[in-house]
Amino acid sequence: MYLYIANMGEDIVERVDLEKNHRDFAKINSYNNKHLLLNVYSKYLCGPHRLILDKQRGKLYSLNAYDNSISIINLEDFSSEGSLYIGNYPNSGILYKDYILVVNGDSDSISIFDVGDKKVIGQIKVGSYPQEIIYNEKYDMIFVSNMNFDEVLLIEPEYYRIVDFIITGARPIGMTFSEDWDYLYVVNSYFESGINGKVSIINLQNFKVTEEIEVGKVPTMVQKKGDFLYVLNSYSNTLCKVDLFTRQKKEVYCGEAPGYFCLYDKYAYVSSTEENSVNIINIEEMKVVKFIETRKEPHGLIIDW
């Protein structure tokens, strides 16, 4: 079982064998070494922060925030095959058929990247400052959260047409579906408001918000497992567990400036960008049981089992 880690502050993607405690490293290089000679964010050039796994083709893709690129990593020898321009500040991406669809926050667009030809074949304008993109198999629909418009866009994937939108709470970011695909959960960060964020529960049979659940400060991610929601609160530095029947909540400290989390079995793996670590949390007991040291500023994570 492997844990992949995108280290934004060092232009390195790590592969950690969780059973053998062995590591591989792939160095991310810019698609254009003359691009951003003096990076306004960091002395590093690329800034890998989100990962997309394509097991069928044996590839791992890194979305790089600083030089606006996508990097291709060969899983066989864990080496970089190069980087290409993808869009202005790629926030999130999904693998859809033979394409990777990437939302670009600074250009308010979705880039369509052909994985076979290794190039962008088109862009679609969407909302304002899109944050997350996910695909619903049951409804055959793409969902995009627009942070500045307080909405989620619905896009049909054949011609990439915007067909509808759902009004959410303030400054939506992360999203996930229920196991039966009939409900959408959206974290509304309420960024810069100073108040706690909320999770909107949306019934996809009528596209109505049925309920909102208050969580912590500036929530950025949500995942569902069984009868519980798990929410990452980036300013509270906590992982919050919400019982969907009783609405009771439990929180655990998960490191300074948590950037991302993923679930596997009874554990949550949470990256802490300021502590250069991934904290492993037992989600049944809601306590940290172990941590993994990383390179600088870990963000995106993927578990491959």
FIPASE-775167 format. One line per 5 residues: number of its first residue (from 0); their letters; for each residue x, y, z of C-alpha. Coordinates in nm, 2 decimals, padded with zeros to 4 digits. Layout:
<sites>
NUM> A> X,Y,Z ~ ...
</sites>
This chain:
<sites>
0> MYLYI> 00.00,00.00,00.00 ~ 00.14,00.33,-00.11 ~ 00.08,00.69,00.01 ~ 00.16,00.96,-00.24 ~ 00.25,01.31,-00.11
5> ANMGE> 00.27,01.63,-00.30 ~ 00.53,01.86,-00.13 ~ 00.45,02.21,-00.24 ~ 00.75,02.38,-00.08 ~ 01.01,02.15,-00.24
10> DIVER> 00.89,02.05,-00.58 ~ 00.89,01.68,-00.48 ~ 00.63,01.41,-00.49 ~ 00.70,01.12,-00.25 ~ 00.58,00.76,-00.27
15> VDLEK> 00.58,00.60,00.08 ~ 00.54,00.22,00.10 ~ 00.33,00.20,00.43 ~ 00.41,-00.17,00.48 ~ 00.78,-00.17,00.41
20> NHRDF> 00.85,00.18,00.52 ~ 01.04,00.26,00.20 ~ 01.03,00.59,00.01 ~ 01.08,00.70,-00.35 ~ 01.10,01.06,-00.47
25> AKINS> 01.01,01.22,-00.80 ~ 01.15,01.57,-00.87 ~ 00.90,01.80,-01.04 ~ 01.06,02.03,-01.30 ~ 00.89,02.33,-01.46
30> YNNKH> 00.76,02.30,-01.82 ~ 00.95,02.62,-01.89 ~ 01.27,02.69,-01.69 ~ 01.24,03.05,-01.79 ~ 00.89,03.08,-01.65
35> LLLNV> 00.86,03.28,-01.32 ~ 01.23,03.33,-01.27 ~ 01.16,03.50,-00.93 ~ 00.86,03.32,-00.80 ~ 00.63,03.55,-00.60
40> YSKYL> 00.52,03.26,-00.38 ~ 00.84,03.06,-00.32 ~ 01.20,03.01,-00.42 ~ 01.07,02.68,-00.57 ~ 00.93,02.69,-00.92
45> CGPHR> 00.65,02.45,-00.96 ~ 00.45,02.40,-00.63 ~ 00.29,02.05,-00.66 ~ -00.02,02.05,-00.45 ~ -00.28,01.81,-00.60
50> LILDK> -00.24,01.45,-00.73 ~ -00.44,01.24,-00.97 ~ -00.38,00.86,-00.99 ~ -00.43,00.67,-01.32 ~ -00.36,00.31,-01.23
55> QRGKL> -00.48,00.18,-01.56 ~ -00.20,00.37,-01.75 ~ 00.05,00.35,-01.47 ~ 00.07,00.72,-01.42 ~ 00.05,00.98,-01.14
60> YSLNA> -00.03,01.34,-01.23 ~ 00.07,01.64,-01.02 ~ -00.11,01.97,-01.05 ~ 00.14,02.25,-00.98 ~ 00.01,02.58,-00.85
65> YDNSI> 00.32,02.80,-00.89 ~ 00.40,02.75,-01.26 ~ 00.05,02.65,-01.36 ~ 00.15,02.31,-01.50 ~ 00.07,01.94,-01.49
70> SIINL> 00.35,01.69,-01.44 ~ 00.34,01.32,-01.54 ~ 00.51,01.06,-01.32 ~ 00.57,00.70,-01.44 ~ 00.47,00.47,-01.16
75> EDFSS> 00.70,00.18,-01.27 ~ 01.02,00.36,-01.19 ~ 00.87,00.66,-01.02 ~ 01.03,00.91,-01.25 ~ 00.90,01.24,-01.39
80> EGSLY> 00.82,01.23,-01.76 ~ 00.79,01.60,-01.79 ~ 00.55,01.89,-01.73 ~ 00.32,02.09,-01.95 ~ 00.12,02.41,-01.91
85> IGNYP> -00.24,02.34,-01.79 ~ -00.40,02.66,-01.67 ~ -00.37,02.95,-01.43 ~ -00.35,02.81,-01.07 ~ -00.49,02.45,-01.11
90> NSGIL> -00.69,02.39,-00.80 ~ -00.83,02.04,-00.86 ~ -00.87,01.78,-01.12 ~ -01.04,01.45,-01.21 ~ -00.97,01.17,-01.45
95> YKDYI> -01.27,01.13,-01.69 ~ -01.24,00.87,-01.96 ~ -00.93,00.96,-02.17 ~ -00.91,01.31,-02.02 ~ -00.81,01.50,-01.71
100> LVVNG> -01.04,01.79,-01.63 ~ -00.87,02.06,-01.43 ~ -01.03,02.37,-01.26 ~ -00.81,02.67,-01.28 ~ -00.88,02.92,-01.00
105> DSDSI> -00.71,03.23,-01.15 ~ -00.85,03.19,-01.50 ~ -01.21,03.08,-01.40 ~ -01.19,02.78,-01.64 ~ -01.17,02.41,-01.69
110> SIFDV> -00.88,02.27,-01.89 ~ -00.94,01.95,-02.09 ~ -00.61,01.76,-02.10 ~ -00.58,01.46,-02.34 ~ -00.38,01.20,-02.15
115> GDKKV> -00.29,01.01,-02.47 ~ -00.17,01.31,-02.67 ~ -00.04,01.49,-02.36 ~ -00.18,01.83,-02.44 ~ -00.47,02.06,-02.35
120> IGQIK> -00.73,02.03,-02.62 ~ -00.98,02.29,-02.49 ~ -01.09,02.52,-02.21 ~ -01.44,02.60,-02.07 ~ -01.52,02.92,-01.88
125> VGSYP> -01.68,02.86,-01.55 ~ -01.80,03.10,-01.27 ~ -01.55,03.28,-01.05 ~ -01.25,03.12,-00.87 ~ -01.35,02.75,-00.91
130> QEIIY> -01.21,02.53,-00.64 ~ -01.32,02.17,-00.68 ~ -01.44,01.94,-00.96 ~ -01.61,01.60,-00.91 ~ -01.81,01.36,-01.13
135> NEKYD> -02.14,01.19,-01.04 ~ -02.17,00.85,-01.22 ~ -02.54,00.80,-01.15 ~ -02.64,01.14,-01.29 ~ -02.36,01.16,-01.55
140> MIFVS> -02.28,01.51,-01.44 ~ -01.98,01.72,-01.35 ~ -02.00,01.94,-01.05 ~ -01.78,02.25,-01.00 ~ -01.77,02.47,-00.68
145> NMNFD> -01.74,02.84,-00.75 ~ -01.59,03.01,-00.45 ~ -01.67,03.37,-00.54 ~ -02.02,03.31,-00.67 ~ -02.14,03.09,-00.37
150> EVLLI> -02.26,02.82,-00.61 ~ -02.20,02.48,-00.76 ~ -02.22,02.45,-01.14 ~ -02.37,02.14,-01.31 ~ -02.20,02.05,-01.64
155> EPEYY> -02.30,01.77,-01.88 ~ -01.98,01.59,-01.99 ~ -02.06,01.52,-02.36 ~ -02.03,01.88,-02.48 ~ -01.92,02.04,-02.15
160> RIVDF> -02.23,02.26,-02.13 ~ -02.34,02.43,-01.81 ~ -02.69,02.31,-01.75 ~ -02.78,02.44,-01.41 ~ -02.64,02.57,-01.08
165> IITGA> -02.71,02.53,-00.71 ~ -02.68,02.82,-00.46 ~ -02.48,02.71,-00.15 ~ -02.34,02.89,00.15 ~ -02.06,03.14,00.15
170> RPIGM> -01.73,03.06,-00.03 ~ -01.78,02.69,-00.12 ~ -01.47,02.47,-00.17 ~ -01.47,02.09,-00.12 ~ -01.74,01.85,-00.22
175> TFSED> -01.83,01.48,-00.20 ~ -02.12,01.25,-00.28 ~ -02.31,01.00,-00.08 ~ -02.25,00.63,-00.16 ~ -02.58,00.61,-00.36
180> WDYLY> -02.49,00.93,-00.55 ~ -02.82,01.10,-00.45 ~ -02.67,01.36,-00.21 ~ -02.40,01.62,-00.25 ~ -02.21,01.75,00.05
185> VVNSY> -02.04,02.09,00.01 ~ -01.82,02.27,00.26 ~ -01.88,02.64,00.27 ~ -01.56,02.80,00.40 ~ -01.71,03.15,00.50
190> FESGI> -01.35,03.26,00.42 ~ -01.26,03.60,00.56 ~ -01.58,03.63,00.76 ~ -01.45,03.51,01.09 ~ -01.74,03.28,01.15
195> NGKVS> -01.75,02.90,01.14 ~ -01.80,02.73,00.81 ~ -02.09,02.50,00.72 ~ -02.16,02.18,00.52 ~ -02.46,02.21,00.28
200> IINLQ> -02.65,01.88,00.22 ~ -02.80,01.89,-00.13 ~ -03.06,01.64,-00.25 ~ -02.98,01.58,-00.62 ~ -03.32,01.46,-00.70
205> NFKVT> -03.45,01.81,-00.67 ~ -03.13,02.01,-00.64 ~ -03.24,02.16,-00.31 ~ -03.03,02.23,00.00 ~ -03.20,02.02,00.27
210> EEIEV> -02.98,02.12,00.56 ~ -02.67,02.30,00.68 ~ -02.44,02.17,00.95 ~ -02.20,02.41,01.13 ~ -01.84,02.29,01.15
215> GKVPT> -01.50,02.47,01.22 ~ -01.31,02.77,01.09 ~ -01.25,02.77,00.71 ~ -01.34,02.41,00.62 ~ -01.18,02.31,00.29
220> MVQKK> -01.26,01.94,00.24 ~ -01.53,01.69,00.31 ~ -01.55,01.31,00.27 ~ -01.83,01.07,00.37 ~ -01.77,00.72,00.51
225> GDFLY> -02.07,00.52,00.63 ~ -02.29,00.73,00.86 ~ -02.03,01.00,00.91 ~ -01.89,01.31,00.74 ~ -01.53,01.40,00.79
230> VLNSY> -01.45,01.77,00.75 ~ -01.10,01.94,00.74 ~ -01.10,02.28,00.91 ~ -00.80,02.46,00.79 ~ -00.80,02.75,01.04
235> SNTLC> -00.92,02.54,01.34 ~ -00.64,02.29,01.26 ~ -00.89,02.01,01.32 ~ -01.05,01.71,01.16 ~ -01.42,01.71,01.25
240> KVDLF> -01.64,01.39,01.25 ~ -02.01,01.45,01.21 ~ -02.27,01.18,01.29 ~ -02.53,01.22,01.02 ~ -02.81,01.07,01.24
245> TRQKK> -02.75,01.25,01.57 ~ -02.56,01.55,01.43 ~ -02.31,01.50,01.71 ~ -01.95,01.62,01.63 ~ -01.61,01.52,01.75
250> EVYCG> -01.29,01.71,01.66 ~ -00.92,01.62,01.68 ~ -00.62,01.84,01.63 ~ -00.45,01.73,01.31 ~ -00.15,01.96,01.28
255> EAPGY> -00.08,02.32,01.19 ~ -00.22,02.44,00.85 ~ -00.38,02.11,00.74 ~ -00.38,02.09,00.36 ~ -00.55,01.77,00.26
260> FCLYD> -00.68,01.44,00.39 ~ -00.78,01.10,00.26 ~ -00.95,00.80,00.43 ~ -00.85,00.44,00.43 ~ -01.00,00.17,00.65
265> KYAYV> -01.03,00.32,01.00 ~ -00.77,00.59,00.94 ~ -00.75,00.94,00.81 ~ -00.42,01.06,00.67 ~ -00.39,01.44,00.71
270> SSTEE> -00.11,01.66,00.57 ~ 00.02,01.94,00.79 ~ 00.20,02.20,00.57 ~ 00.36,02.38,00.86 ~ 00.48,02.07,01.05
275> NSVNI> 00.60,01.89,00.74 ~ 00.42,01.57,00.83 ~ 00.12,01.35,00.76 ~ -00.08,01.27,01.08 ~ -00.25,00.93,01.09
280> INIEE> -00.58,00.95,01.28 ~ -00.79,00.66,01.41 ~ -01.13,00.79,01.30 ~ -01.32,00.55,01.54 ~ -01.14,00.69,01.84
285> MKVVK> -01.07,01.03,01.68 ~ -00.71,01.05,01.80 ~ -00.37,01.08,01.63 ~ -00.19,00.74,01.65 ~ 00.11,00.81,01.44
290> FIETR> 00.28,01.06,01.21 ~ 00.49,01.04,00.90 ~ 00.77,01.30,00.84 ~ 00.76,01.45,00.49 ~ 00.95,01.70,00.28
295> KEPHG> 00.85,02.07,00.28 ~ 00.49,02.18,00.29 ~ 00.30,01.86,00.21 ~ -00.04,01.92,00.05 ~ -00.22,01.67,-00.18
300> LIIDW> -00.24,01.30,-00.08 ~ -00.35,00.98,-00.25 ~ -00.36,00.63,-00.10 ~ -00.32,00.34,-00.34 ~ -00.40,-00.01,-00.20
</sites>
